[in-house]
Amino acid sequence: QVQLVESGGGLVQAGGSLRLSCAASGSIFRINLMGWYRQAPGKQRELVAHITSGRSTNYADSVKGRFTISRDNAKNTVYLQMNSLKPEDTSVYYCNAQILGSDYIVRGYWGQGTQVTVSS
């Protein structure tokens, strides 16, 4: 079994910063892609950013220059540093990881979600 546990969400004023963390635990042989998605009420879940095991990154246009994704492979943890937050960044943020298990099968896992609310 694999679990992703997120932390770091909360309420912040526009222009402020938050840092999200997501730690993976369980039967993990290797973590490939890790990423953050978000879903606002009434909207589809969208990709915010992802990072490969080699630390190549990709960002949604709406967060480029404001958000930074990083990972600590030794801790099986991915981070999302969010700066210059805007009210439109308000969403539930979900961590996702593509994990190779001890059975050599890659499976996708989701965290439980963490609320980020940006007030104007």
Secondary structure, 3 states (H helix, E strand, C coil): CEEEEEECCEEEECCCCEEEEEEEEECCCEEEEEEEEEECCCCCCEEEEEECCCCCEEECCCCCCCEEEEEEHHHCEEEEEECCCCHHHCEEEEEEEEEECCCCCEEEEECCCEEEEEEC
